[in-house]
């Protein structure tokens, strides 16, 4: 399914935007790379996904009573998003769900970035398979593969579409957004030397 927008966004780009709206401006309007590929967690996360691809993980499908599974599926949507879903689980009630692996420990808290990455993948599944997606799953590989289910409803889909629309406004309109209101995020930011951080 082809996007109707001239720009299409990935889940990683959305996560950066949720961290600070100016990531989107600096990287995708000005073209200043953040050199993310050199970060340990990014590389380790890629390694984890390679291991998962080459391991028999049917136990998860059976544990969740899924009738079918597809792995590493590239999808795109008319709302201007694209990406590879780690796994799509299909159930006998006619619904489906994304399953995402995280190189992370579960700390009794669901990060909003993890949640909306699942919503992002859920939207891709809905738009390509024309079936309901009411939840998604995260596997925390550093907590003995702890499995967490996240419910996804209309509010989450509306929030996602608003976020994507706002990102496209920045990129296609070359708009300079306000920075994050969480000043601690600025300390580790790769753009801190070129951002004046005026709220």
N, C-alpha and C positions, 0 to 999 in steps of 0.2 A: 504494500500500500504506500503510495508516494505522498510526500508532504505537499500541502498547498502553499507553504511558506517558502521563501527563498533561502531562509536560514533554518537549519534543524539543530536541535540541542540534545546533548547527552545527559545521562544521570550525573556524571561527574561534574559537568558544567553547572547543573542545578545545585549540587551540594556546595560548590564554591560560592555560588550566589547566595545561598542561605547562610553561609558563614559570614560573608560581607558582600553587599551588592557591587562594590567597586572591583572585586575580582573580575567580574564579567566585563567591566569597562576596560581595565588595564590589559587583560589578556585577549579579549575578542574584538575590542574597538581599536586600541592602540597597538595590539599585536606583540605585547611584551610577555614573553614566556616566563613561567614560574619555575621551570626545571623540575617538575614534579617527579619525573621518572627516576631521579636520583635518591628519592626518599626510601628509607628502609622498609616502612610499612607497605608502601605501594609495591615494591619489588616482592616482598614476602607474600603479600596478598595474591599477586600473580602466580607465585609458586604454589600456593594453596589451591588455586583454581586448577592448575595443571595436575596436581595430585588427585583432586576430585574427579577430573575428567577420566583419569586412568584407573579409577578404583570402582569396585562394584558398590554402588550406594542405593541399591534397590530396597534396602531395609527401611530407608526413610519413606519411600513411596508406600511400602506396605504398612508402615507404622501410621501413616496418615490416611490409609484406605483409598489411595489414589488408584484409578484404573489404568492410567497411562501417564507417561512422563516424556518430555522432550528436553534435551540439554543444549545449551549454547545456541540459542535461537536468536538470530538477528531480525529485528522488527522496526518498522517506522510507522508514524501516525500523521494524519492530516493536521493535528494541532501543532506540529513542528517539533516532534521529538523522535529520537531513534536510539537504538541500543541493543546490546546482547543480553538476553535474560539467561541467568545461570541454569535455571530449570523451570519448566512450566509443568505443573501437576494438573491433571484432569480428573474430575470426580464423577461418580455415577448419577449425581443429581443435575448434571448439565452445567456445572460451574467449573472454573479453573482458578489457579492461584500461582503466583510467582514464588520461587524459593531462592533465597540469596545466601551465599556463604560469606561470612565475615571473619577475617583474621583478627579476632578481638575476644576479650573476656566479657562475659555477661556480669554487669554490676548492679543488678536489680533496678535498672533504669533503661528505658528505651530512648535513644537519641532521636530527635526529630529528623535529622538527616537520614538515619536508617529507615525511619518510617516512610518518609516521602520518596526515598529511592524505591521502596516497594510499591508505593502508589504509582510512581512513574512507570514501573514495569507492568503493573496491573492495567494501566491505561493502554499501553501497547498491546497487551493480550486482548483486552476488550475490543479494541479497534480492528485487530487483525483476524480474530476468531469469532467475533460477534456473539460472545457468550458472557454471562455475568461473572464478575470477579469481586468477591465479597471479603476476601482476606488474602494475606500473604504470610510467608514464613521466613525466618532468619535462623541460620545455623551459626552459632558462635564456636569457631573451631578451637579457640584457646580455653574453652570451658567444657571440654569433653564432648564437643558437638551438641551443646545444649540447643534445643529447638524451641523457638518462640513464635507463637501465632499472633498476628496483628490484624484486627478487623479494619476493613476499608469500606466506607460508606459515601454517600453523596457529598458530604462536607469535604472529605479528603480529595475527591475528584474535582470539586469546584476550586479548592485551594490550589491544587496542582495547575489547573488551567490559568488561574490568575497569575501564578508565579511564572509560568512559561510566557504568558503575554507580556508581563513586566520585563522579563529578560530580553525578549525580542524587541521591545521598545528601546531598551538601552543600546542593543547591538545595531539595529537597523536605523535608529534615529540618532545614533552617536550621542546619547544623553549621559551626562556625568551624574551618577547617583550620590545620595548621601552615604557616608560610611556607616559601619555597624555602631550601635550604641553600646556594645560590650567592649570597653577599651582594652581589656586583657587580651582580646584577640589580636590587637595591633602589635603586641610585643613580639610575636612569632611570625608575623606576616612577611612574606617575601617582597611585598610592595611598600613596606613601611618607609623606605627612604625617598619615595616619590609621591607619597600620599600625605596631604597636609592634615588629615584627620579632623577636619572641622565639622562638628555636629550641627 
